[in-house]
Amino acid sequence: MQIKNLSIAQAQSYGTILSSLPECTFQVLRQDIDSTVAVKEYRSEETVILDYISGMSLLVIYESDVYDLYYLDRVFALRPGIRFSVAALDGFCQFNCYTLSTDSLQVIAEHPAMQFHDIANSLKLDRLYTFFYQECARDFYFRGEQHEALELVYVDRGELHNLVGGTDILLRQQQLLLIDRNVWHMQYADLPVSFLTISFRVDTSSPCSKLAGRCLNLSSRQVALMRQMLLADATSEYAYDSMESMLRLLLIDLLRHEQTSSQKSARSLPATNHAEQRIVDQLIQTVSANAGQKLSLQQLADSVHISTTYLHRIFQTQLGMTPGNYLAKIRIEESKLLLRDGSLSMGEVAKQLSFSSQQQFSRQFRSVTGMTPSEYVKTLR
């Protein structure tokens, strides 16, 4: 929340700025405020005049369940009935409170001092963890994970499938996805792809979660910020500081656009769709955790207590493919990892992934990729 200037225009609904103290008789209460002590909320049925003495004082004006913040650097007369506090912006401050009667000034609440610390930042990055740019072949495959950090994925060139929360989100060039905390996700590509992954941590009260879980088309200004981040990553001095600052600018720009868009059209998915996404999310995690085993469709359906008919329907609805095709794809993607490693023979790869024979493995591989395992290995040389 931004601290406002205590100007005539800003504060006219709460009171009046005075050039000096009035000459009538007031009782004076000298207030010493420590930034580690709870902040008192006052209300007076008579006029109250505040005059800063030392330190950096913050005037808090309450209305219903919200409040505005002003820098108290002049004499200010509050109208009767206004709820207010004075807090220390940094360490310690002093101010005088003038009232006609000390009995009229009532303490109606107390607030934690930390509530008014770091108040200028609505979006604060706690830590930037990783910043990876990858140029990958058409068979890129990432088995999946979940973690406390938020993860931003930006496709620079090509296409990237992201299975997030039971939904397949396909990112194309200059599109972005934000993956929320503790949401399981996996990725694969059917075409060559170059993409950037940034993981970072924000406060739990951060509004970033509003952006999570869907494909975002970037404006030219936002794409330019992504380019600047990539350039900053290549520098040796102040790279982290530059990337963190530009990431924050990007998130702010996206949040502003999100606020405008949500005001125009607020649309929510049916509860049944959310339930199906949760089921598919559990299913793809089960497939990922058992990628080396031959799972039947019945076993997969039984793992989430649904019928195979329903299993087919929700895979088609959420992922655009049958469960059988998905199982085959994941096993073949796992086999590619082993083939690229090069430490196992074709027969050993087939055995490790529970194919009945090397011939069955070869047929399945060709069905999914359009080439045999041997032909695939040749493309790696």
C-alpha positions, 0 to 999 in steps of 0.5 A: 500500500502506498503512503500518500502525501498529506496534502489539502486535496488528499486529506480534505475528507478527514480534516484540515492542514493548519499553518500553525497551532490555534490560539485556543486552550488545548490539552497536550499529550506527548506521544512516544511511538516505538515501531516494535510496540502495538499501534493504538487506534483512537477516536475522538468526538471532538477535534484532534490536532496532531503535530509531528515532533521527531522521527518519521511519523505515519498517520493511519486513517481508518474507514470500515475495514480498510485504511489509508496511510499518510506521511505526517509532516505538518500540523493536521486537525482531524474532524470529530469521529475520525478513527486514526493511529500514528505509527513509526515508519522507522524505529521511533517517532514523537508527536503531540496530540492536542484535544480540548478534553483528554477524556474525549480521546478513546482507544478503540483497538490495537494493531500489530506494529508489523502491519505497518512495516514494509507497507509500500510494497504490495508485491515483494519478492522474498527470494529468486531461486532459479533462472534457467533457459533451455533449448530442447529437442522435440522429445523434451520430457520432465517427469514432474514435481511440486514445491513451495516456490512459484514457478514461471514458464515462458516459451521463447520459441516452439511449443511446450505442454504443461500438465498442471493441476490435471489440465494440459496447458499448451504454451506457444511462442511468447506465452507464459504460465505461472504455476502456484505453490505446491501444485504438481506439474510435468512438461513435455514437447512434441516439437523443438522448444526454447523456454525460460523457467524462473522459480521464486518465493513471495509472501503468502499474502501475495496476489500472484496466485491470481495469475496461476494456472492458465496460459497468458499472452504477453504484450510487446512490453512484457515480452521486452521485459523477458528479453531484458531478463535474459540479457541480465542473466548473461552479465556478471555484475548485479545480474540477480538484482536486475532479474529480480527487479524486472521479474517484479515489474513483469508480475506487476504489469500482469496483475494490473492487466488481470485486474482490468480483465477480471472487472470486465468478465468474471467467469468461473468453471463449473464445480464438476470441471474442478473435480475432474481436474483434481482426479486427472491430477492424481492420475497423472501423478500415479502414472509418473510415479509408476512410469517403469511399470506396466499399468492397466487402465483398470489399475489406473481407474481403481487408484482413484475409485472410478470406472474405466468409462469415466477414466476415458471421458475425463482424459479426453476432456482434460488432456485431449487424449485417451488414457491408453495413449497417455500411458504409452506416451509416458513410458516411451518418454521414460525410455528416451531418457534411458536411451539418451543415457546410453548405459543400457541396451535396448533389451535392458531398457525394454525390461526396465520399463516392463515391456514383454519383449524388445520387439513389443518395446520397438513396436510401441516406440515406433507407434508413438514416435514414428521411428524405432528405438535404434533410429532414435539413438542414431539421431542422438549422435 
